[in-house]
């Protein structure tokens, strides 16, 4: 099980750092915030599927309540949640 503690993030950069430390760097990666790369990194930890708990998901919704770029219609947190949920084959996510 992996636990991403996002209760004290203040920016997307903080969110990226939490995920780098939690699941991405331990398997040899370094995420720069690109959403396509985030999608890909979710399949890296073995064995699959693995369990990921995100602490502070309501806080994430407050802090990441903006569009990542003009390319995306949705705000950042809903996009991240969607990516996490669509990767159920690799990761089982609990939003706490």
DSSP file (Angstrom, degrees, kcal/mol; ACC not computed):
  #  RESIDUE AA STRUCTURE BP1 BP2  ACC     N-H-->O    O-->H-N    N-H-->O    O-->H-N    TCO  KAPPA ALPHA  PHI   PSI    X-CA   Y-CA   Z-CA
    1    1 A X              0   0    0      0, 0.0     2,-0.4     0, 0.0    51,-0.2   0.000 360.0 360.0 360.0 140.2    0.0    0.0    0.0
    2    2 A X  E     -a   52   0A   0     49,-2.9    51,-2.7     2,-0.0     2,-0.5  -0.908 360.0-158.3-113.4 144.4    1.1    3.5   -0.8
    3    3 A X  E     -a   53   0A   0     -2,-0.4     2,-0.7    49,-0.2    51,-0.2  -0.954   1.8-164.4-129.2 113.4   -0.1    6.6    1.1
    4    4 A X  E     -a   54   0A   0     49,-2.9    51,-2.4    -2,-0.5     2,-1.1  -0.861  10.9-154.1 -97.8 111.0    0.1   10.0   -0.5
    5    5 A X  E     +a   55   0A   0     -2,-0.7     3,-0.3    49,-0.2    51,-0.1  -0.739  29.3 158.0 -91.4  99.8   -0.4   12.7    2.2
    6    6 A X    >   +     0   0    0     49,-2.4     3,-1.1    -2,-1.1    -1,-0.2   0.165  38.0 110.1-104.9  15.1   -1.8   15.7    0.4
    7    7 A X  T 3  S+     0   0    0      1,-0.2    -1,-0.2    52,-0.1    49,-0.1   0.712  85.9  35.9 -66.1 -19.6   -3.4   17.3    3.5
    8    8 A X  T 3  S+     0   0    0     -3,-0.3    -1,-0.2     6,-0.1    -2,-0.1   0.193  82.0 130.9-122.0  16.5   -0.8   20.1    3.5
    9    9 A X    <   -     0   0    0     -3,-1.1     3,-0.1     1,-0.1    54,-0.1  -0.386  30.4-176.2 -68.8 150.8   -0.2   20.9   -0.2
   10   10 A X        +     0   0    0      1,-0.2     2,-0.3    -2,-0.0    -1,-0.1   0.353  65.0  10.8-123.8  -0.6   -0.4   24.5   -1.2
   11   11 A X  S  > S-     0   0    0      1,-0.1     4,-1.8    53,-0.0    -1,-0.2  -0.970  80.8 -94.1-164.3 172.1    0.1   24.1   -5.0
   12   12 A X  H  > S+     0   0    0     -2,-0.3     4,-2.7     1,-0.2     5,-0.2   0.853 122.7  59.9 -65.3 -35.0    0.4   21.7   -7.9
   13   13 A X  H  > S+     0   0    0      1,-0.2     4,-2.3     2,-0.2    -1,-0.2   0.911 104.7  49.2 -59.1 -42.7    4.1   21.6   -7.4
   14   14 A X  H  > S+     0   0    0      2,-0.2     4,-2.3     1,-0.2    -1,-0.2   0.910 109.9  51.2 -62.5 -42.4    3.5   20.3   -3.8
   15   15 A X  H  X S+     0   0    0     -4,-1.8     4,-2.3     1,-0.2    -2,-0.2   0.924 109.6  50.2 -60.3 -45.4    1.2   17.7   -5.2
   16   16 A X  H  X S+     0   0    0     -4,-2.7     4,-2.6     1,-0.2    -1,-0.2   0.916 109.8  50.7 -59.0 -45.0    3.8   16.6   -7.7
   17   17 A X  H  X S+     0   0    0     -4,-2.3     4,-2.5     2,-0.2     5,-0.2   0.899 108.5  51.8 -61.9 -41.7    6.4   16.3   -5.0
   18   18 A X  H  X S+     0   0    0     -4,-2.3     4,-2.3     1,-0.2    -1,-0.2   0.936 113.3  44.1 -60.4 -46.8    4.1   14.2   -2.8
   19   19 A X  H  X>S+     0   0    0     -4,-2.3     4,-2.2     2,-0.2     5,-2.0   0.858 111.1  53.9 -70.3 -33.9    3.5   11.8   -5.7
   20   20 A X  I  <>S+     0   0    0     -4,-2.6     5,-3.1    -5,-0.2     6,-0.5   0.953 115.1  40.3 -61.0 -47.8    7.2   11.7   -6.7
   21   21 A X  I  <5S+     0   0    0     -4,-2.5    -2,-0.2    -5,-0.2    -1,-0.2   0.848 119.1  47.4 -69.1 -34.3    8.2   10.7   -3.1
   22   22 A X  I  <5S-     0   0    0     -4,-2.3    -2,-0.2    -5,-0.2    -3,-0.2   0.960 135.1 -15.6 -77.4 -53.7    5.2    8.3   -2.6
   23   23 A X  I  <5S+     0   0    0     -4,-2.2     4,-0.4    -5,-0.2    -3,-0.2   0.642 124.0  57.1-128.9 -20.4    5.2    6.2   -5.8
   24   24 A X  I > XS+     0   0    0     -5,-2.0     5,-2.5     2,-0.2     3,-0.8   0.949 105.4  42.6 -89.7 -50.2    7.2    7.5   -8.6
   25   25 A X  G > <S+     0   0    0     -5,-3.1     3,-2.0    -6,-0.2    -4,-0.1   0.885 107.4  61.7 -64.5 -38.1   10.8    8.0   -7.4
   26   26 A X  G 3 5S+     0   0    0     -6,-0.5    -1,-0.2     1,-0.3    -2,-0.2   0.765 107.8  45.3 -60.2 -22.2   10.8    4.6   -5.5
   27   27 A X  G < 5S-     0   0    0     -3,-0.8    -1,-0.3    -4,-0.4    -2,-0.2   0.247 130.1 -92.9-105.1  13.5   10.2    2.9   -8.9
   28   28 A X  T < 5S+     0   0    0     -3,-2.0    -3,-0.2     1,-0.3     2,-0.2   0.615  85.9 114.0  95.4  13.9   12.9    4.9  -10.7
   29   29 A X      < -     0   0    0     -5,-2.5     2,-0.3    -9,-0.1    -1,-0.3  -0.569  48.0-153.7-110.9 175.7   10.9    7.8  -12.2
   30   30 A X        -     0   0    0     -2,-0.2     2,-0.3    -6,-0.0   -10,-0.0  -0.843  16.8-150.8-150.2 110.0   10.7   11.5  -11.8
   31   31 A X        -     0   0    0     -2,-0.3   -11,-0.1   -15,-0.2    -6,-0.0  -0.658  11.0-169.4 -88.2 135.0    7.3   13.2  -12.7
   32   32 A X        -     0   0    0     -2,-0.3    -1,-0.1     2,-0.1     3,-0.1   0.371  58.3 -91.1-103.0   3.0    7.4   16.8  -13.9
   33   33 A X  S    S+     0   0    0      1,-0.3     2,-0.2   -17,-0.1    -2,-0.1   0.313  76.1 145.0 106.4  -8.0    3.6   17.4  -13.7
   34   34 A X     >  -     0   0    0      1,-0.1     4,-2.1     2,-0.1    -1,-0.3  -0.479  44.9-144.7 -65.7 129.0    2.6   16.3  -17.2
   35   35 A X  H  > S+     0   0    0     -2,-0.2     4,-2.1     1,-0.2    -1,-0.1   0.845  97.5  53.7 -68.8 -34.4   -0.8   14.6  -17.0
   36   36 A X  H  > S+     0   0    0      2,-0.2     4,-1.8     1,-0.2    -1,-0.2   0.910 110.6  47.9 -64.7 -40.4    0.0   12.0  -19.8
   37   37 A X  H  > S+     0   0    0      2,-0.2     4,-2.9     1,-0.2    -2,-0.2   0.893 107.8  55.5 -66.3 -39.4    3.1   11.0  -17.9
   38   38 A X  H  X S+     0   0    0     -4,-2.1     4,-1.4     1,-0.2    -2,-0.2   0.933 106.1  51.9 -57.2 -46.2    1.1   10.8  -14.6
   39   39 A X  H  < S+     0   0    0     -4,-2.1     4,-0.3     1,-0.2     3,-0.3   0.914 112.4  45.6 -55.2 -45.3   -1.2    8.3  -16.3
   40   40 A X  H >< S+     0   0    0     -4,-1.8     3,-1.5     1,-0.2     4,-0.2   0.901 107.2  57.0 -67.7 -41.8    1.8    6.2  -17.4
   41   41 A X  H >X S+     0   0    0     -4,-2.9     3,-1.9     1,-0.3     4,-0.6   0.784  91.1  72.8 -62.4 -27.0    3.5    6.3  -14.1
   42   42 A X  T 3< S+     0   0    0     -4,-1.4    -1,-0.3    -3,-0.3    -2,-0.2   0.736  94.4  53.2 -62.8 -21.0    0.5    4.8  -12.3
   43   43 A X  T <4 S+     0   0    0     -3,-1.5    -1,-0.3    -4,-0.3    -2,-0.2   0.497  90.9  82.1 -90.8  -2.9    1.2    1.4  -13.9
   44   44 A X  T <4  +     0   0    0     -3,-1.9    -2,-0.1    -4,-0.2    -1,-0.1   0.951  65.2  84.0 -72.1 -52.0    4.8    1.2  -12.7
   45   45 A X  S  < S-     0   0    0     -4,-0.6     2,-0.3    -3,-0.1     5,-0.1  -0.265  80.9-112.7 -59.2 136.9    4.6    0.0   -9.1
   46   46 A X  S    S+     0   0    0      2,-0.1     2,-0.1     3,-0.1    -2,-0.0  -0.852  84.9  46.1-114.3 153.1    4.5   -3.8   -8.9
   47   47 A X  S    S-     0   0    0     -2,-0.3     2,-0.3     1,-0.1    -2,-0.0   0.632  93.9-111.6 -75.9 163.1    2.6   -5.9   -8.1
   48   48 A X  S    S+     0   0    0     -2,-0.1    42,-0.1     1,-0.1    43,-0.1  -0.833  92.2  35.3-107.2 147.9   -0.5   -4.7   -9.8
   49   49 A X  S    S-     0   0    0     41,-0.5    42,-0.3    -2,-0.3     2,-0.3   0.670  79.7-179.3 -76.1 151.1   -3.0   -3.7   -8.8
   50   50 A X  E     - b   0  91A   0     40,-2.2    42,-3.3    -5,-0.1     2,-0.5  -0.698  28.2-111.5-107.8 165.5   -1.6   -1.9   -5.8
   51   51 A X  E     - b   0  92A   0     -2,-0.3   -49,-2.9    40,-0.2     2,-0.4  -0.855  30.1-173.8-103.0 127.6   -3.5    0.1   -3.2
   52   52 A X  E     -ab   2  93A   0     40,-2.9    42,-2.5    -2,-0.5     2,-0.5  -0.987   6.2-164.4-123.5 125.8   -3.1    3.9   -3.0
   53   53 A X  E     -ab   3  94A   0    -51,-2.7   -49,-2.9    -2,-0.4     2,-0.7  -0.943   5.1-159.1-108.2 126.4   -4.6    6.0   -0.3
   54   54 A X  E >   -ab   4  95A   0     40,-2.9    42,-2.9    -2,-0.5     3,-0.6  -0.908   8.6-157.5-107.2 108.4   -4.8    9.8   -0.9
   55   55 A X  E 3  S+a    5   0A   0    -51,-2.4   -49,-2.4    -2,-0.7    40,-0.0  -0.689  75.0  25.0 -83.4 134.0   -5.1   11.7    2.3
   56   56 A X  T 3>  +     0   0    0     -2,-0.4     4,-2.3   -50,-0.1    -1,-0.2   0.802  66.1 154.2  87.7  31.2   -6.6   15.1    2.0
   57   57 A X  H <> S+     0   0    0     -3,-0.6     4,-1.9     1,-0.2     5,-0.1   0.857  75.5  52.4 -63.3 -33.5   -8.6   14.7   -1.2
   58   58 A X  H  > S+     0   0    0      2,-0.2     4,-1.3     1,-0.2    -1,-0.2   0.881 108.4  51.2 -67.8 -36.1  -11.0   17.4   -0.2
   59   59 A X  H  > S+     0   0    0      2,-0.2     4,-2.6     1,-0.2     5,-0.2   0.900 107.3  53.6 -64.7 -40.8   -8.0   19.7    0.4
   60   60 A X  H  X S+     0   0    0     -4,-2.3     4,-3.1     1,-0.2    -2,-0.2   0.897 104.2  56.0 -58.6 -40.8   -6.7   18.8   -3.1
   61   61 A X  H  < S+     0   0    0     -4,-1.9    -1,-0.2     1,-0.2    -2,-0.2   0.854 111.7  43.5 -61.7 -34.7  -10.1   19.8   -4.5
   62   62 A X  H >< S+     0   0    0     -4,-1.3     3,-0.8    -3,-0.2    -2,-0.2   0.930 119.7  39.7 -74.8 -47.1   -9.7   23.3   -3.0
   63   63 A X  H 3< S+     0   0    0     -4,-2.6    -2,-0.2     1,-0.2    -3,-0.2   0.869 118.8  45.2 -73.3 -38.2   -6.1   23.8   -3.9
   64   64 A X  T 3< S+     0   0    0     -4,-3.1    13,-2.1    -5,-0.2     2,-1.1  -0.158  74.1 128.7-101.1  38.8   -6.2   22.3   -7.4
   65   65 A X    <   +     0   0    0     -3,-0.8     2,-0.3    11,-0.2    -1,-0.1  -0.404  52.2  78.8 -93.8  56.1   -9.4   24.1   -8.4
   66   66 A X  S    S-     0   0    0     -2,-1.1    10,-3.8     8,-0.0     2,-0.3  -0.968  87.8 -85.1-153.3 165.3   -8.2   25.6  -11.7
   67   67 A X  B     -C   75   0B   0     -2,-0.3     8,-0.2     8,-0.3     3,-0.1  -0.575  25.8-145.9 -77.6 136.2   -7.5   24.5  -15.3
   68   68 A X  S    S-     0   0    0      6,-0.6     2,-0.3    -2,-0.3    -1,-0.1   0.864  77.0 -26.2 -68.7 -36.8   -4.1   23.0  -15.9
   69   69 A X    >   -     0   0    0      3,-0.2     3,-1.2    -3,-0.0    -1,-0.2  -0.962  68.5 -92.6-164.3 171.6   -4.0   24.6  -19.3
   70   70 A X  T 3  S+     0   0    0     -2,-0.3    -2,-0.0     1,-0.2    -1,-0.0   0.708 116.9  72.0 -66.2 -18.6   -6.2   25.8  -22.1
   71   71 A X  T 3  S+     0   0    0      2,-0.0     2,-0.4    -4,-0.0    -1,-0.2   0.776  92.5  63.9 -67.3 -27.0   -6.0   22.3  -23.6
   72   72 A X    <   -     0   0    0     -3,-1.2    -3,-0.2     1,-0.1     4,-0.1  -0.830  60.8-163.0-106.4 137.2   -8.1   20.9  -20.8
   73   73 A X  S    S+     0   0    0     -2,-0.4    -1,-0.1     2,-0.1     2,-0.1   0.804  73.9  69.9 -82.3 -31.4  -11.8   21.7  -20.3
   74   74 A X  S    S-     0   0    0      1,-0.1    -6,-0.6     2,-0.1    -2,-0.1  -0.435  90.7-102.1 -86.8 160.0  -11.9   20.3  -16.7
   75   75 A X  B  >  -C   67   0B   0     -8,-0.2     4,-1.7    -2,-0.1    -8,-0.3  -0.352  40.5-102.4 -73.8 163.6  -10.2   21.7  -13.7
   76   76 A X  H  > S+     0   0    0    -10,-3.8     4,-2.5     1,-0.2     5,-0.2   0.895 114.1  49.8 -61.3 -49.6   -7.0   20.1  -12.5
   77   77 A X  H  > S+     0   0    0    -13,-2.1     4,-2.8     1,-0.2     5,-0.2   0.929 110.6  49.7 -62.0 -46.1   -8.3   18.0   -9.5
   78   78 A X  H  > S+     0   0    0    -14,-0.2     4,-2.2     1,-0.2    -1,-0.2   0.883 111.7  50.8 -59.0 -35.1  -11.2   16.4  -11.5
   79   79 A X  H  X S+     0   0    0     -4,-1.7     4,-2.4     2,-0.2    -2,-0.2   0.933 111.3  47.0 -65.0 -45.5   -8.7   15.5  -14.2
   80   80 A X  H  X S+     0   0    0     -4,-2.5     4,-2.5     2,-0.2    -2,-0.2   0.918 112.6  49.4 -62.9 -44.0   -6.3   13.9  -11.7
   81   81 A X  H  X S+     0   0    0     -4,-2.8     4,-2.9     1,-0.2     5,-0.2   0.912 110.6  51.1 -59.8 -43.4   -9.1   12.0  -10.1
   82   82 A X  H  X S+     0   0    0     -4,-2.2     4,-2.5    -5,-0.2    -2,-0.2   0.920 109.7  49.1 -62.1 -44.6  -10.3   10.8  -13.5
   83   83 A X  H  X S+     0   0    0     -4,-2.4     4,-0.7     2,-0.2    -1,-0.2   0.929 113.3  47.6 -60.4 -45.1   -6.9    9.6  -14.4
   84   84 A X  H >< S+     0   0    0     -4,-2.5     3,-0.8     1,-0.2    -2,-0.2   0.926 114.6  45.3 -62.1 -45.4   -6.6    7.7  -11.1
   85   85 A X  H >< S+     0   0    0     -4,-2.9     3,-0.9     1,-0.2    -1,-0.2   0.837 108.4  56.0 -70.1 -33.2  -10.0    6.1  -11.4
   86   86 A X  H 3< S+     0   0    0     -4,-2.5     3,-0.3     1,-0.3    -1,-0.2   0.621  98.9  64.0 -74.6 -11.5   -9.5    5.1  -15.0
   87   87 A X  T XX  +     0   0    0     -3,-0.8     4,-2.7    -4,-0.7     3,-2.1  -0.051  60.4 130.7-101.0  31.7   -6.3    3.2  -14.0
   88   88 A X  T <4  +     0   0    0     -3,-0.9    -1,-0.2     1,-0.3    -2,-0.1   0.695  64.1  66.9 -59.0 -20.5   -8.2    0.7  -11.9
   89   89 A X  T 34 S+     0   0    0     -3,-0.3    -1,-0.3     1,-0.1     3,-0.1   0.804 116.9  24.4 -68.3 -27.9   -6.4   -2.1  -13.6
   90   90 A X  T <4 S+     0   0    0     -3,-2.1   -40,-2.2     1,-0.3   -41,-0.5   0.768 128.5  29.5-104.8 -36.2   -3.1   -0.9  -12.1
   91   91 A X  E  <  -b   50   0A   0     -4,-2.7     2,-0.6   -42,-0.3    -1,-0.3  -0.991  55.5-151.8-138.6 133.5   -4.1    1.0   -8.9
   92   92 A X  E     -b   51   0A   0    -42,-3.3   -40,-2.9    -2,-0.4     2,-0.4  -0.922  29.4-159.0-101.4 115.6   -7.0    0.8   -6.4
   93   93 A X  E     -b   52   0A   0     -2,-0.6     2,-0.5   -42,-0.2   -40,-0.2  -0.814  17.5-167.8-108.1 133.5   -7.4    4.3   -5.0
   94   94 A X  E     -b   53   0A   0    -42,-2.5   -40,-2.9    -2,-0.4     2,-0.7  -0.984  13.0-152.9-112.6 123.1   -9.1    5.4   -1.8
   95   95 A X  E      b   54   0A   0     -2,-0.5   -40,-0.2   -42,-0.2   -42,-0.1  -0.862 360.0 360.0 -95.9 113.9   -9.8    9.2   -1.6
   96   96 A X              0   0    0    -42,-2.9   -41,-0.2    -2,-0.7    -1,-0.1   0.373 360.0 360.0-117.7 360.0   -9.8   10.2    2.1
